Amino acid sequence: MELIMATNNQHKVDEIRSALPGGITIRSLKEAGIGIEIEEPHNTLEENAAEKARTIQRLTLKDCFSEDTGLEVKVLNNEPGVRSARYAGESASYEDNTSKLLRNLEGITDRHARFRTVICLLLQEKEYYFEGICDGLILEERKGEKGFGYDPVFQPEGSNKSFAEMGMEEKNQFSHRAKAVAGLVAFLKQMNK
């Protein structure tokens, strides 16, 4: 089975590929020869994931999926949430977004947060959704060099390491994205029977 993943983010492609069993091939937009950036104009992860998947399905007429992920910090009314990638502005870097988050949490002791991923799969012109959640804490300073985004400041529940201190295999034991992918994979296996 081959699916197009509606993203240009190679980190996300690599993370999802590492969680997939054999028999399912994922192609990124670049690998599928699609050179567009898809807007994320909506106020929910579900709507943004669907927007991206529908756009690629219209362009290619192939089965595809997309995901949208947000970091939700309880004390900040679940910010940055759906705006996680653009928290510090439209062209903000991972570093800019993380710095803004740490500034907004200065002096705050309740640092509970969660990563939430929603996958929208378009398969044979039907839509399916899968969600993965990882609870944890926002650290007071960056730790680790691996990963991307907020990984250096997010410590998942049940670990004493940040995501950026973990290899892919260890991160997938906790990861919101890996949990959403597990739901996707279980569904695809059922469909493939």
PyMOL commands that place a pseudoatom at each C-alpha (Angstrom):
pseudoatom trace, name=CA, resn=MET, resi=1, chain=A, elem=C, hetatm=0, pos=[0.000, 0.000, 0.000]
pseudoatom trace, name=CA, resn=GLU, resi=2, chain=A, elem=C, hetatm=0, pos=[1.267, 3.455, -0.884]
pseudoatom trace, name=CA, resn=LEU, resi=3, chain=A, elem=C, hetatm=0, pos=[0.068, 6.729, 0.614]
pseudoatom trace, name=CA, resn=ILE, resi=4, chain=A, elem=C, hetatm=0, pos=[1.112, 10.313, 0.040]
pseudoatom trace, name=CA, resn=MET, resi=5, chain=A, elem=C, hetatm=0, pos=[1.720, 12.267, 3.231]
pseudoatom trace, name=CA, resn=ALA, resi=6, chain=A, elem=C, hetatm=0, pos=[0.615, 15.855, 2.728]
pseudoatom trace, name=CA, resn=THR, resi=7, chain=A, elem=C, hetatm=0, pos=[3.645, 17.548, 4.267]
pseudoatom trace, name=CA, resn=ASN, resi=8, chain=A, elem=C, hetatm=0, pos=[6.935, 19.162, 3.347]
pseudoatom trace, name=CA, resn=ASN, resi=9, chain=A, elem=C, hetatm=0, pos=[8.292, 18.557, 6.858]
pseudoatom trace, name=CA, resn=GLN, resi=10, chain=A, elem=C, hetatm=0, pos=[10.906, 15.805, 6.470]
pseudoatom trace, name=CA, resn=HIS, resi=11, chain=A, elem=C, hetatm=0, pos=[11.169, 15.415, 10.282]
pseudoatom trace, name=CA, resn=LYS, resi=12, chain=A, elem=C, hetatm=0, pos=[7.504, 14.395, 10.405]
pseudoatom trace, name=CA, resn=VAL, resi=13, chain=A, elem=C, hetatm=0, pos=[7.904, 12.020, 7.442]
pseudoatom trace, name=CA, resn=ASP, resi=14, chain=A, elem=C, hetatm=0, pos=[10.911, 10.340, 9.095]
pseudoatom trace, name=CA, resn=GLU, resi=15, chain=A, elem=C, hetatm=0, pos=[9.101, 10.034, 12.428]
pseudoatom trace, name=CA, resn=ILE, resi=16, chain=A, elem=C, hetatm=0, pos=[6.028, 8.449, 10.831]
pseudoatom trace, name=CA, resn=ARG, resi=17, chain=A, elem=C, hetatm=0, pos=[8.090, 6.101, 8.652]
pseudoatom trace, name=CA, resn=SER, resi=18, chain=A, elem=C, hetatm=0, pos=[9.936, 4.881, 11.755]
pseudoatom trace, name=CA, resn=ALA, resi=19, chain=A, elem=C, hetatm=0, pos=[6.597, 3.887, 13.314]
pseudoatom trace, name=CA, resn=LEU, resi=20, chain=A, elem=C, hetatm=0, pos=[5.246, 2.025, 10.253]
pseudoatom trace, name=CA, resn=PRO, resi=21, chain=A, elem=C, hetatm=0, pos=[5.463, -1.717, 9.615]
pseudoatom trace, name=CA, resn=GLY, resi=22, chain=A, elem=C, hetatm=0, pos=[6.617, -3.107, 6.283]
pseudoatom trace, name=CA, resn=GLY, resi=23, chain=A, elem=C, hetatm=0, pos=[4.124, -3.129, 3.450]
pseudoatom trace, name=CA, resn=ILE, resi=24, chain=A, elem=C, hetatm=0, pos=[3.057, 0.490, 3.820]
pseudoatom trace, name=CA, resn=THR, resi=25, chain=A, elem=C, hetatm=0, pos=[5.035, 3.023, 1.793]
pseudoatom trace, name=CA, resn=ILE, resi=26, chain=A, elem=C, hetatm=0, pos=[4.843, 6.725, 2.549]
pseudoatom trace, name=CA, resn=ARG, resi=27, chain=A, elem=C, hetatm=0, pos=[5.816, 9.350, 0.014]
pseudoatom trace, name=CA, resn=SER, resi=28, chain=A, elem=C, hetatm=0, pos=[6.295, 12.974, 1.024]
pseudoatom trace, name=CA, resn=LEU, resi=29, chain=A, elem=C, hetatm=0, pos=[5.017, 15.776, -1.196]
pseudoatom trace, name=CA, resn=LYS, resi=30, chain=A, elem=C, hetatm=0, pos=[8.535, 16.304, -2.521]
pseudoatom trace, name=CA, resn=GLU, resi=31, chain=A, elem=C, hetatm=0, pos=[8.910, 12.599, -3.331]
pseudoatom trace, name=CA, resn=ALA, resi=32, chain=A, elem=C, hetatm=0, pos=[5.530, 12.696, -5.086]
pseudoatom trace, name=CA, resn=GLY, resi=33, chain=A, elem=C, hetatm=0, pos=[6.704, 15.673, -7.178]
pseudoatom trace, name=CA, resn=ILE, resi=34, chain=A, elem=C, hetatm=0, pos=[4.314, 18.152, -5.539]
pseudoatom trace, name=CA, resn=GLY, resi=35, chain=A, elem=C, hetatm=0, pos=[5.971, 21.487, -4.827]
pseudoatom trace, name=CA, resn=ILE, resi=36, chain=A, elem=C, hetatm=0, pos=[3.345, 23.411, -2.884]
pseudoatom trace, name=CA, resn=GLU, resi=37, chain=A, elem=C, hetatm=0, pos=[2.905, 24.693, 0.656]
pseudoatom trace, name=CA, resn=ILE, resi=38, chain=A, elem=C, hetatm=0, pos=[-0.604, 24.071, 1.954]
pseudoatom trace, name=CA, resn=GLU, resi=39, chain=A, elem=C, hetatm=0, pos=[-2.133, 26.715, 4.190]
pseudoatom trace, name=CA, resn=GLU, resi=40, chain=A, elem=C, hetatm=0, pos=[-3.381, 25.838, 7.675]
pseudoatom trace, name=CA, resn=PRO, resi=41, chain=A, elem=C, hetatm=0, pos=[-6.101, 28.485, 8.044]
pseudoatom trace, name=CA, resn=HIS, resi=42, chain=A, elem=C, hetatm=0, pos=[-8.427, 26.739, 10.493]
pseudoatom trace, name=CA, resn=ASN, resi=43, chain=A, elem=C, hetatm=0, pos=[-8.881, 26.901, 14.265]
pseudoatom trace, name=CA, resn=THR, resi=44, chain=A, elem=C, hetatm=0, pos=[-8.659, 23.166, 14.948]
pseudoatom trace, name=CA, resn=LEU, resi=45, chain=A, elem=C, hetatm=0, pos=[-6.083, 20.474, 14.277]
pseudoatom trace, name=CA, resn=GLU, resi=46, chain=A, elem=C, hetatm=0, pos=[-8.814, 18.325, 12.696]
pseudoatom trace, name=CA, resn=GLU, resi=47, chain=A, elem=C, hetatm=0, pos=[-9.782, 20.993, 10.140]
pseudoatom trace, name=CA, resn=ASN, resi=48, chain=A, elem=C, hetatm=0, pos=[-6.159, 21.753, 9.221]
pseudoatom trace, name=CA, resn=ALA, resi=49, chain=A, elem=C, hetatm=0, pos=[-5.334, 18.059, 8.761]
pseudoatom trace, name=CA, resn=ALA, resi=50, chain=A, elem=C, hetatm=0, pos=[-8.423, 17.623, 6.558]
pseudoatom trace, name=CA, resn=GLU, resi=51, chain=A, elem=C, hetatm=0, pos=[-7.598, 20.740, 4.499]
pseudoatom trace, name=CA, resn=LYS, resi=52, chain=A, elem=C, hetatm=0, pos=[-4.134, 19.416, 3.649]
pseudoatom trace, name=CA, resn=ALA, resi=53, chain=A, elem=C, hetatm=0, pos=[-5.322, 15.881, 2.844]
pseudoatom trace, name=CA, resn=ARG, resi=54, chain=A, elem=C, hetatm=0, pos=[-8.220, 17.117, 0.682]
pseudoatom trace, name=CA, resn=THR, resi=55, chain=A, elem=C, hetatm=0, pos=[-5.922, 19.462, -1.257]
pseudoatom trace, name=CA, resn=ILE, resi=56, chain=A, elem=C, hetatm=0, pos=[-3.476, 16.660, -2.107]
pseudoatom trace, name=CA, resn=GLN, resi=57, chain=A, elem=C, hetatm=0, pos=[-6.282, 14.221, -2.923]
pseudoatom trace, name=CA, resn=ARG, resi=58, chain=A, elem=C, hetatm=0, pos=[-7.765, 16.749, -5.386]
pseudoatom trace, name=CA, resn=LEU, resi=59, chain=A, elem=C, hetatm=0, pos=[-4.342, 17.290, -7.005]
pseudoatom trace, name=CA, resn=THR, resi=60, chain=A, elem=C, hetatm=0, pos=[-3.281, 13.630, -7.268]
pseudoatom trace, name=CA, resn=LEU, resi=61, chain=A, elem=C, hetatm=0, pos=[-6.509, 11.589, -7.080]
pseudoatom trace, name=CA, resn=LYS, resi=62, chain=A, elem=C, hetatm=0, pos=[-4.494, 9.238, -4.820]
pseudoatom trace, name=CA, resn=ASP, resi=63, chain=A, elem=C, hetatm=0, pos=[-5.028, 8.005, -1.290]
pseudoatom trace, name=CA, resn=CYS, resi=64, chain=A, elem=C, hetatm=0, pos=[-3.251, 10.278, 1.149]
pseudoatom trace, name=CA, resn=PHE, resi=65, chain=A, elem=C, hetatm=0, pos=[-3.138, 11.503, 4.695]
pseudoatom trace, name=CA, resn=SER, resi=66, chain=A, elem=C, hetatm=0, pos=[-2.077, 14.534, 6.611]
pseudoatom trace, name=CA, resn=GLU, resi=67, chain=A, elem=C, hetatm=0, pos=[-1.540, 15.390, 10.207]
pseudoatom trace, name=CA, resn=ASP, resi=68, chain=A, elem=C, hetatm=0, pos=[-1.582, 18.499, 12.290]
pseudoatom trace, name=CA, resn=THR, resi=69, chain=A, elem=C, hetatm=0, pos=[0.052, 18.677, 15.675]
pseudoatom trace, name=CA, resn=GLY, resi=70, chain=A, elem=C, hetatm=0, pos=[-0.213, 21.206, 18.448]
pseudoatom trace, name=CA, resn=LEU, resi=71, chain=A, elem=C, hetatm=0, pos=[1.470, 21.727, 21.783]
pseudoatom trace, name=CA, resn=GLU, resi=72, chain=A, elem=C, hetatm=0, pos=[-1.205, 22.611, 24.335]
pseudoatom trace, name=CA, resn=VAL, resi=73, chain=A, elem=C, hetatm=0, pos=[0.027, 24.251, 27.556]
pseudoatom trace, name=CA, resn=LYS, resi=74, chain=A, elem=C, hetatm=0, pos=[-2.659, 24.140, 30.236]
pseudoatom trace, name=CA, resn=VAL, resi=75, chain=A, elem=C, hetatm=0, pos=[-1.810, 27.401, 32.025]
pseudoatom trace, name=CA, resn=LEU, resi=76, chain=A, elem=C, hetatm=0, pos=[-1.654, 29.289, 28.688]
pseudoatom trace, name=CA, resn=ASN, resi=77, chain=A, elem=C, hetatm=0, pos=[-5.250, 28.316, 27.792]
pseudoatom trace, name=CA, resn=ASN, resi=78, chain=A, elem=C, hetatm=0, pos=[-3.868, 25.521, 25.577]
pseudoatom trace, name=CA, resn=GLU, resi=79, chain=A, elem=C, hetatm=0, pos=[-1.622, 27.847, 23.580]
pseudoatom trace, name=CA, resn=PRO, resi=80, chain=A, elem=C, hetatm=0, pos=[0.208, 27.612, 21.284]
pseudoatom trace, name=CA, resn=GLY, resi=81, chain=A, elem=C, hetatm=0, pos=[-2.170, 24.828, 20.129]
pseudoatom trace, name=CA, resn=VAL, resi=82, chain=A, elem=C, hetatm=0, pos=[-3.163, 24.999, 16.478]
pseudoatom trace, name=CA, resn=ARG, resi=83, chain=A, elem=C, hetatm=0, pos=[-0.679, 27.887, 16.028]
pseudoatom trace, name=CA, resn=SER, resi=84, chain=A, elem=C, hetatm=0, pos=[2.308, 25.892, 17.349]
pseudoatom trace, name=CA, resn=ALA, resi=85, chain=A, elem=C, hetatm=0, pos=[4.354, 26.203, 14.136]
pseudoatom trace, name=CA, resn=ARG, resi=86, chain=A, elem=C, hetatm=0, pos=[3.620, 29.943, 13.904]
pseudoatom trace, name=CA, resn=TYR, resi=87, chain=A, elem=C, hetatm=0, pos=[3.522, 30.858, 17.611]
pseudoatom trace, name=CA, resn=ALA, resi=88, chain=A, elem=C, hetatm=0, pos=[6.161, 33.597, 17.305]
pseudoatom trace, name=CA, resn=GLY, resi=89, chain=A, elem=C, hetatm=0, pos=[4.980, 34.744, 13.852]
pseudoatom trace, name=CA, resn=GLU, resi=90, chain=A, elem=C, hetatm=0, pos=[4.331, 33.451, 10.344]
pseudoatom trace, name=CA, resn=SER, resi=91, chain=A, elem=C, hetatm=0, pos=[7.994, 32.876, 9.439]
pseudoatom trace, name=CA, resn=ALA, resi=92, chain=A, elem=C, hetatm=0, pos=[9.159, 31.950, 12.943]
pseudoatom trace, name=CA, resn=SER, resi=93, chain=A, elem=C, hetatm=0, pos=[11.840, 29.298, 13.415]
pseudoatom trace, name=CA, resn=TYR, resi=94, chain=A, elem=C, hetatm=0, pos=[11.601, 26.410, 15.896]
pseudoatom trace, name=CA, resn=GLU, resi=95, chain=A, elem=C, hetatm=0, pos=[14.009, 28.418, 18.064]
pseudoatom trace, name=CA, resn=ASP, resi=96, chain=A, elem=C, hetatm=0, pos=[11.783, 31.551, 17.955]
pseudoatom trace, name=CA, resn=ASN, resi=97, chain=A, elem=C, hetatm=0, pos=[8.675, 29.574, 18.928]
pseudoatom trace, name=CA, resn=THR, resi=98, chain=A, elem=C, hetatm=0, pos=[10.418, 27.817, 21.811]
pseudoatom trace, name=CA, resn=SER, resi=99, chain=A, elem=C, hetatm=0, pos=[11.890, 31.086, 23.104]
pseudoatom trace, name=CA, resn=LYS, resi=100, chain=A, elem=C, hetatm=0, pos=[8.442, 32.722, 23.117]
pseudoatom trace, name=CA, resn=LEU, resi=101, chain=A, elem=C, hetatm=0, pos=[6.974, 29.740, 24.975]
pseudoatom trace, name=CA, resn=LEU, resi=102, chain=A, elem=C, hetatm=0, pos=[9.698, 29.855, 27.645]
pseudoatom trace, name=CA, resn=ARG, resi=103, chain=A, elem=C, hetatm=0, pos=[9.217, 33.639, 28.074]
pseudoatom trace, name=CA, resn=ASN, resi=104, chain=A, elem=C, hetatm=0, pos=[5.463, 33.166, 28.505]
pseudoatom trace, name=CA, resn=LEU, resi=105, chain=A, elem=C, hetatm=0, pos=[6.057, 30.543, 31.201]
pseudoatom trace, name=CA, resn=GLU, resi=106, chain=A, elem=C, hetatm=0, pos=[8.678, 32.499, 33.190]
pseudoatom trace, name=CA, resn=GLY, resi=107, chain=A, elem=C, hetatm=0, pos=[7.899, 32.280, 36.904]
pseudoatom trace, name=CA, resn=ILE, resi=108, chain=A, elem=C, hetatm=0, pos=[5.037, 29.801, 36.373]
pseudoatom trace, name=CA, resn=THR, resi=109, chain=A, elem=C, hetatm=0, pos=[5.259, 26.531, 38.311]
pseudoatom trace, name=CA, resn=ASP, resi=110, chain=A, elem=C, hetatm=0, pos=[2.369, 24.683, 36.625]
pseudoatom trace, name=CA, resn=ARG, resi=111, chain=A, elem=C, hetatm=0, pos=[4.088, 23.564, 33.436]
pseudoatom trace, name=CA, resn=HIS, resi=112, chain=A, elem=C, hetatm=0, pos=[1.703, 20.768, 32.442]
pseudoatom trace, name=CA, resn=ALA, resi=113, chain=A, elem=C, hetatm=0, pos=[1.337, 20.415, 28.690]
pseudoatom trace, name=CA, resn=ARG, resi=114, chain=A, elem=C, hetatm=0, pos=[0.449, 17.893, 26.061]
pseudoatom trace, name=CA, resn=PHE, resi=115, chain=A, elem=C, hetatm=0, pos=[1.235, 17.282, 22.442]
pseudoatom trace, name=CA, resn=ARG, resi=116, chain=A, elem=C, hetatm=0, pos=[-1.802, 16.337, 20.374]
pseudoatom trace, name=CA, resn=THR, resi=117, chain=A, elem=C, hetatm=0, pos=[-1.680, 14.963, 16.828]
pseudoatom trace, name=CA, resn=VAL, resi=118, chain=A, elem=C, hetatm=0, pos=[-4.673, 14.471, 14.544]
pseudoatom trace, name=CA, resn=ILE, resi=119, chain=A, elem=C, hetatm=0, pos=[-4.296, 12.463, 11.331]
pseudoatom trace, name=CA, resn=CYS, resi=120, chain=A, elem=C, hetatm=0, pos=[-6.837, 12.720, 8.526]
pseudoatom trace, name=CA, resn=LEU, resi=121, chain=A, elem=C, hetatm=0, pos=[-6.721, 9.783, 6.110]
pseudoatom trace, name=CA, resn=LEU, resi=122, chain=A, elem=C, hetatm=0, pos=[-8.454, 9.978, 2.737]
pseudoatom trace, name=CA, resn=LEU, resi=123, chain=A, elem=C, hetatm=0, pos=[-8.819, 6.421, 1.525]
pseudoatom trace, name=CA, resn=GLN, resi=124, chain=A, elem=C, hetatm=0, pos=[-11.052, 5.509, -1.404]
pseudoatom trace, name=CA, resn=GLU, resi=125, chain=A, elem=C, hetatm=0, pos=[-12.693, 8.934, -1.068]
pseudoatom trace, name=CA, resn=LYS, resi=126, chain=A, elem=C, hetatm=0, pos=[-13.708, 8.453, 2.572]
pseudoatom trace, name=CA, resn=GLU, resi=127, chain=A, elem=C, hetatm=0, pos=[-12.268, 10.407, 5.527]
pseudoatom trace, name=CA, resn=TYR, resi=128, chain=A, elem=C, hetatm=0, pos=[-10.980, 8.792, 8.723]
pseudoatom trace, name=CA, resn=TYR, resi=129, chain=A, elem=C, hetatm=0, pos=[-9.439, 10.469, 11.779]
pseudoatom trace, name=CA, resn=PHE, resi=130, chain=A, elem=C, hetatm=0, pos=[-6.888, 9.224, 14.310]
pseudoatom trace, name=CA, resn=GLU, resi=131, chain=A, elem=C, hetatm=0, pos=[-5.644, 11.058, 17.401]
pseudoatom trace, name=CA, resn=GLY, resi=132, chain=A, elem=C, hetatm=0, pos=[-2.581, 10.684, 19.595]
pseudoatom trace, name=CA, resn=ILE, resi=133, chain=A, elem=C, hetatm=0, pos=[-1.866, 12.506, 22.862]
pseudoatom trace, name=CA, resn=CYS, resi=134, chain=A, elem=C, hetatm=0, pos=[1.311, 12.694, 24.926]
pseudoatom trace, name=CA, resn=ASP, resi=135, chain=A, elem=C, hetatm=0, pos=[1.099, 14.370, 28.343]
pseudoatom trace, name=CA, resn=GLY, resi=136, chain=A, elem=C, hetatm=0, pos=[4.141, 15.938, 29.927]
pseudoatom trace, name=CA, resn=LEU, resi=137, chain=A, elem=C, hetatm=0, pos=[5.826, 19.082, 31.213]
pseudoatom trace, name=CA, resn=ILE, resi=138, chain=A, elem=C, hetatm=0, pos=[7.549, 22.098, 29.720]
pseudoatom trace, name=CA, resn=LEU, resi=139, chain=A, elem=C, hetatm=0, pos=[11.105, 22.275, 31.051]
pseudoatom trace, name=CA, resn=GLU, resi=140, chain=A, elem=C, hetatm=0, pos=[12.592, 25.580, 32.195]
pseudoatom trace, name=CA, resn=GLU, resi=141, chain=A, elem=C, hetatm=0, pos=[15.471, 25.282, 29.736]
pseudoatom trace, name=CA, resn=ARG, resi=142, chain=A, elem=C, hetatm=0, pos=[16.335, 23.385, 26.573]
pseudoatom trace, name=CA, resn=LYS, resi=143, chain=A, elem=C, hetatm=0, pos=[17.829, 19.893, 26.906]
pseudoatom trace, name=CA, resn=GLY, resi=144, chain=A, elem=C, hetatm=0, pos=[19.119, 17.735, 24.047]
pseudoatom trace, name=CA, resn=GLU, resi=145, chain=A, elem=C, hetatm=0, pos=[20.041, 18.144, 20.400]
pseudoatom trace, name=CA, resn=LYS, resi=146, chain=A, elem=C, hetatm=0, pos=[17.737, 15.652, 18.643]
pseudoatom trace, name=CA, resn=GLY, resi=147, chain=A, elem=C, hetatm=0, pos=[14.214, 16.090, 17.342]
pseudoatom trace, name=CA, resn=PHE, resi=148, chain=A, elem=C, hetatm=0, pos=[12.641, 19.336, 16.198]
pseudoatom trace, name=CA, resn=GLY, resi=149, chain=A, elem=C, hetatm=0, pos=[10.172, 21.991, 17.237]
pseudoatom trace, name=CA, resn=TYR, resi=150, chain=A, elem=C, hetatm=0, pos=[9.487, 22.093, 20.961]
pseudoatom trace, name=CA, resn=ASP, resi=151, chain=A, elem=C, hetatm=0, pos=[11.267, 18.756, 21.600]
pseudoatom trace, name=CA, resn=PRO, resi=152, chain=A, elem=C, hetatm=0, pos=[14.129, 20.339, 23.645]
pseudoatom trace, name=CA, resn=VAL, resi=153, chain=A, elem=C, hetatm=0, pos=[11.679, 21.709, 26.244]
pseudoatom trace, name=CA, resn=PHE, resi=154, chain=A, elem=C, hetatm=0, pos=[9.048, 18.928, 26.351]
pseudoatom trace, name=CA, resn=GLN, resi=155, chain=A, elem=C, hetatm=0, pos=[9.495, 16.066, 28.838]
pseudoatom trace, name=CA, resn=PRO, resi=156, chain=A, elem=C, hetatm=0, pos=[6.891, 13.325, 28.418]
pseudoatom trace, name=CA, resn=GLU, resi=157, chain=A, elem=C, hetatm=0, pos=[5.189, 11.791, 31.446]
pseudoatom trace, name=CA, resn=GLY, resi=158, chain=A, elem=C, hetatm=0, pos=[7.081, 8.693, 32.585]
pseudoatom trace, name=CA, resn=SER, resi=159, chain=A, elem=C, hetatm=0, pos=[10.508, 9.927, 31.461]
pseudoatom trace, name=CA, resn=ASN, resi=160, chain=A, elem=C, hetatm=0, pos=[13.238, 12.138, 32.890]
pseudoatom trace, name=CA, resn=LYS, resi=161, chain=A, elem=C, hetatm=0, pos=[14.440, 13.147, 29.403]
pseudoatom trace, name=CA, resn=SER, resi=162, chain=A, elem=C, hetatm=0, pos=[13.230, 15.721, 26.931]
pseudoatom trace, name=CA, resn=PHE, resi=163, chain=A, elem=C, hetatm=0, pos=[12.146, 14.491, 23.494]
pseudoatom trace, name=CA, resn=ALA, resi=164, chain=A, elem=C, hetatm=0, pos=[15.337, 16.089, 22.136]
pseudoatom trace, name=CA, resn=GLU, resi=165, chain=A, elem=C, hetatm=0, pos=[17.441, 13.764, 24.331]
pseudoatom trace, name=CA, resn=MET, resi=166, chain=A, elem=C, hetatm=0, pos=[15.806, 10.645, 22.886]
pseudoatom trace, name=CA, resn=GLY, resi=167, chain=A, elem=C, hetatm=0, pos=[16.544, 8.611, 19.787]
pseudoatom trace, name=CA, resn=MET, resi=168, chain=A, elem=C, hetatm=0, pos=[13.620, 7.920, 17.457]
pseudoatom trace, name=CA, resn=GLU, resi=169, chain=A, elem=C, hetatm=0, pos=[12.890, 4.482, 18.919]
pseudoatom trace, name=CA, resn=GLU, resi=170, chain=A, elem=C, hetatm=0, pos=[12.700, 5.804, 22.488]
pseudoatom trace, name=CA, resn=LYS, resi=171, chain=A, elem=C, hetatm=0, pos=[10.660, 8.848, 21.453]
pseudoatom trace, name=CA, resn=ASN, resi=172, chain=A, elem=C, hetatm=0, pos=[8.136, 6.592, 19.680]
pseudoatom trace, name=CA, resn=GLN, resi=173, chain=A, elem=C, hetatm=0, pos=[7.390, 4.883, 23.020]
pseudoatom trace, name=CA, resn=PHE, resi=174, chain=A, elem=C, hetatm=0, pos=[5.831, 8.166, 24.208]
pseudoatom trace, name=CA, resn=SER, resi=175, chain=A, elem=C, hetatm=0, pos=[5.116, 10.162, 21.061]
pseudoatom trace, name=CA, resn=HIS, resi=176, chain=A, elem=C, hetatm=0, pos=[1.711, 11.645, 20.269]
pseudoatom trace, name=CA, resn=ARG, resi=177, chain=A, elem=C, hetatm=0, pos=[2.505, 11.199, 16.575]
pseudoatom trace, name=CA, resn=ALA, resi=178, chain=A, elem=C, hetatm=0, pos=[3.454, 7.535, 17.068]
pseudoatom trace, name=CA, resn=LYS, resi=179, chain=A, elem=C, hetatm=0, pos=[0.157, 6.970, 18.919]
pseudoatom trace, name=CA, resn=ALA, resi=180, chain=A, elem=C, hetatm=0, pos=[-1.867, 8.544, 16.107]
pseudoatom trace, name=CA, resn=VAL, resi=181, chain=A, elem=C, hetatm=0, pos=[0.133, 6.526, 13.558]
pseudoatom trace, name=CA, resn=ALA, resi=182, chain=A, elem=C, hetatm=0, pos=[-0.559, 3.336, 15.554]
pseudoatom trace, name=CA, resn=GLY, resi=183, chain=A, elem=C, hetatm=0, pos=[-4.286, 4.006, 15.121]
pseudoatom trace, name=CA, resn=LEU, resi=184, chain=A, elem=C, hetatm=0, pos=[-3.770, 4.655, 11.411]
pseudoatom trace, name=CA, resn=VAL, resi=185, chain=A, elem=C, hetatm=0, pos=[-1.703, 1.480, 10.972]
pseudoatom trace, name=CA, resn=ALA, resi=186, chain=A, elem=C, hetatm=0, pos=[-4.211, -0.709, 12.859]
pseudoatom trace, name=CA, resn=PHE, resi=187, chain=A, elem=C, hetatm=0, pos=[-6.947, 0.645, 10.603]
pseudoatom trace, name=CA, resn=LEU, resi=188, chain=A, elem=C, hetatm=0, pos=[-4.928, 0.094, 7.397]
pseudoatom trace, name=CA, resn=LYS, resi=189, chain=A, elem=C, hetatm=0, pos=[-4.133, -3.484, 8.454]
pseudoatom trace, name=CA, resn=GLN, resi=190, chain=A, elem=C, hetatm=0, pos=[-7.869, -4.131, 8.899]
pseudoatom trace, name=CA, resn=MET, resi=191, chain=A, elem=C, hetatm=0, pos=[-8.584, -2.662, 5.472]
pseudoatom trace, name=CA, resn=ASN, resi=192, chain=A, elem=C, hetatm=0, pos=[-5.812, -4.773, 3.920]
pseudoatom trace, name=CA, resn=LYS, resi=193, chain=A, elem=C, hetatm=0, pos=[-7.192, -8.103, 5.165]
for i in range(1, 193): cmd.bond("trace and resi %d" % i, "trace and resi %d" % (i + 1))
show_as sticks, trace
zoom trace
